[in-house]
Amino acid sequence: MTMLHSFRMHPPGEPLQFPLNLGDWGTNAAQPGEVERPVETMQAEPPDAIFRRVFRVLRPRTPMPEVEVRWRKYAGVHSSVRLEQGKLALKISDLLESSPPAVIEALAFILLGKLYRKPASKAHVHRYNLYLNRRDVRRDMHLTRQIRGRKFISGPQGQVYNLQEVFAGLNQRYFNGMMAAPELGWSRTRNKRLLGHFDPCHNAIIISRIFDSGNVARIALEFVMYHEMLHLRFPTEYRGAKRCIHTPEFKKAEKEFAGWKEASELLKRL
């Protein structure tokens, strides 16, 4: 899912729980004792054994806790680890159940490293992202989210603005009327941080209800809508283990919006 955030970007006790979020892992260095194992040596190793082995690498002098791995039918590739009463409880998306042991090992270093504040190596993060960016895996994730995911779509009509009218106007001005209209709706709340997002799984553009007000200039709403429309025009690109949401072509097209500087300043003052 692609999102447009506002320009103002907006710690321990028991039990400890850490969901997987790779956003803050990209530049971390390798940890002492974190040794790559040949993939063939892990072929018969079950997931719980992999997590126990990685735990021993990260915590060599800590008593081994009970390890429980549960596969969950999440809408996306979500994973979490919880430490409570000497037990490591891991909940992992069933989308990863058939992944190679090397990928589970990478996930173990990421999750347990987050739990024990020992950042995973770039190699493990790269391996995990490389697997998720495989075309077949992305296809499975997309279909699963369509089937299992739930999406609140209010409809285009607001108190002040109609998103269908805003979309249609921008479509004519910038896309020659050739862009097929996705589902359009307002967010549940007046969110200042998440101003809008395009959800490709549900083919929907959702705009923050903060714009549905006579006190907000229409140009600010149109700029956010235009930004989300560009995500339909320039889909996310996947290059190996990396993904590029805002490509150079995307950024160039964004500046073609008439009054983009004025609109950007208005968004800063929301």
C-alpha positions, 0 to 999 in steps of 0.5 A: 500500500502506498501512502502520502504522509504529511510533512510533519512526521510525527519503550520495556516491561513484561510481556515484551512483544515486537512486530516485524517492521523493516523500516528501521533495519536497512543500514544496520551492521552485522553482529558478532557471532552472526555467521551465514550457514550454507543453505543446504545445511538448513534444508531439514531444520524445522522453524522452531529449531531455526529460532532456537539456534538463532537465539543461541547465537544472539544470547549465548549465555541465556537459558534457552526458553520454550519456543512456539511457532504458530502460522497465522492466516494474516491478510499480509506478511506479518510476523511478531515475537512475544516473550512472556514467562520464559516462553518465546511465542512467534506468530508468523504469516502462513504465507511464509510457511513454505518459504526456504529455511534460509528465509526463516533464518533471516526472519529469526535474526530480524525478529529476535534481533529486534527483541534483544536490540541486536540489529540483524545484518544487512545480509539477512535483511537483504535475503528476506526482502529479496524473497518477498520481492519475488514475483510469485510471492508478491502475487500470492500476497496480493491475492491473499490481501484481496481475499482476507483483507477488509477495507473501509470505503466510505464512498466519494461523497463528503460534507463539502467535497465529492471525491468523484468530481475531484478525480474526474476533473484531475483525470481530464486535466492531467491524464486526458480522461484515460485513467479508470476510476478506482474506488474512492472514499474518505478516511474514518478520522481527520488524520493529519499524518496520513493524508491519503493512500492508494491501496492496489489490492482493493484498487482504492484511493482513500483521502483523509477527512481533514480535507472535507472542510470549507476551511481547507483550500481545494487545491490542497485536496486536489494535490493529494488526490493527484499524488495518489492518482500517480500511483496508478500511473507509476506503480511500485517498481521492484529491483532485487531486494528493493522497492521504489514507490516514488520513481524518478518519473513519479517525482517529475510528474508530481511537479507538473501539478499546477500550483504544487508549491502552493499546495505543498505549503498548505499541507505543511500548515494543516 
